[in-house]
Amino acid sequence: MKKPMMHLAQFLVHGPTYHSLAMWRHPRTAAAGYDWARPDLYQHIARVCERGKLDMLFFADLNYVSDTYCGSLAPALRNATQAPEHDPIPLLSFMAAVTTRIGLGATYSVSHQHPFHAARLWATLDHLTRGRAAWNVVTTLNHNQSANFGEELRPVDERYDRAEEFVEVCRKLWSSWEADAVVMDRAKGLFADPEKVHRIEHVGRFFKSRGPLNVVPSPQGGPAILQAGTSGKGRTFAARHADAIFAIQPNLAGAKAYYDDIKRGVVEAGRPTHACKILFGVQPIIGASRAEAENRQAEHNALVPLEGGLAILSGHLDFDLSQLPLDTIMAHRTEPKLQRMQTRYRTMTGELLTLREVAQNHGQSVGLPQMVGTPTDIADQLEAYFDAVGGDGFMLSPIYCPGAIEEFVDLVVPELQRRGRFRRDYAGTTQRDHLQQDS
């Protein structure tokens, strides 16, 4: 029987560190003359990943420098804990200009925006990428980001209620032009049929919008929707709306439970299970031998400062972890803000971790499991995770850049292709086509 095929996406940040706080310090990064602000670096990455036939390039994004740890900006700035981060949205068009097939996604928070602006932006990006745009819909998770927009951080349930309406308004706006509204009859002097362009007249709890959108229908009818929610509300939102979910699950039991829960929700939302792909984050560390790969892992992990791990973890939890002893068992803590990342508090096999260990892991990979070994070993580990969990694929996060992305594409992708576990070519042209290939 033919084995199911994996979907692969490449994780990026428009900044000096991705999931790894060691990235900007890593000797291979330094030797390559790494300049994270140089735009042609991202064009290079796009070409490499398209050569590897990956589903998409995906940018995370945060609109703040965190002062959550110790009440100071200093730890985040000293350790480049997702600071600085330049806006990734302009890079999507820049990368689209040198590629033709790979999907291009980015995070865009709905918490401090209006749906009309977002609908116009993402419809335009879908045009500029010829149907390869993907929008990671998120809500604000840290008080610093809300403060940057002059607001208080809303409760999580309200944030997701607002996000539901936000996406509803966007979809109304994307469909405010019928597919054949644009006539462009030069002889008659008729550009668009006014009978096929409609106001939406939306009046809801959070938003009002008259419409119509002033962008013609885009290739995908709006971008593919991505999501990464872990709360109950977040999972429900993802099950209803997402074409793909980026998930961080460090242990197999948690990954399996998450996968099954989301797929149940997708069915309950009236969608087929294959409509929403789940991509689990992993951090591959590749060597010519297992010993070389393990040495690379040790070298990388030793470069991660504990203070940086505590700072980035505090920011993601929006809780000052300097209040807790480093030997506290995180799974035993009862503070409400510490409950949303319970999956990070255990090892791959389920053992409980201390704050020191969780913070160190968070600085290394933000909780992504590290897969270490030769290209064959990495392929084995990806297959084992994939087959045990039932997952749809992986979001790949490098430990240095450039270099690590190229190694995966040149060494691991061919091995997965030989095993029949990854595509040899694209079957379609849009982001949704890629996500639905071999469903």
Number of C-alpha atoms within 10 A of each C-alpha: 3 6 9 17 20 25 25 26 25 22 24 23 22 23 21 23 25 27 25 30 29 28 25 23 16 19 14 17 19 15 9 12 10 17 16 19 13 10 14 14 15 20 19 16 20 26 17 19 25 22 17 23 23 26 29 26 26 25 23 20 22 20 20 18 22 27 22 26 24 16 11 13 15 15 21 24 17 11 23 24 29 28 21 18 22 17 18 20 20 11 19 26 19 17 23 22 13 13 20 15 25 28 32 32 29 24 23 23 19 21 22 14 12 16 22 21 11 19 24 19 14 23 27 21 26 28 21 18 27 19 26 29 32 30 26 26 23 20 21 20 20 24 19 21 20 18 12 13 12 10 13 13 17 17 9 16 13 11 19 24 15 20 22 15 17 23 18 15 27 23 15 20 29 27 21 22 25 15 13 12 17 17 12 12 11 8 6 8 9 12 12 16 15 11 9 13 21 17 15 17 14 15 11 12 8 11 14 15 19 14 18 19 24 15 17 23 23 21 18 20 17 26 28 26 21 25 24 21 20 18 15 13 16 20 20 20 22 24 27 19 21 23 24 25 23 22 21 24 26 24 22 18 16 20 23 17 12 20 22 15 14 21 20 15 19 24 15 14 15 10 16 12 17 18 20 25 24 27 24 26 27 23 24 29 27 25 21 12 15 18 13 16 20 18 16 18 21 11 14 21 20 13 18 24 17 19 20 26 29 29 35 28 27 23 25 19 19 20 20 17 20 15 9 11 11 16 11 14 17 23 18 14 13 9 8 9 13 19 16 14 18 15 20 24 26 22 19 19 11 14 9 15 20 18 21 19 21 25 28 23 26 25 28 30 24 24 29 26 20 21 20 23 25 22 26 17 17 24 22 16 17 20 18 13 18 22 13 13 20 15 21 23 24 25 25 21 23 25 29 25 24 23 14 19 21 18 18 22 18 16 18 21 22 19 19 22 15 12 13 15 21 22 23 16 12 16 13 13 16 26 27 22 18 24 24 18 16 14 13
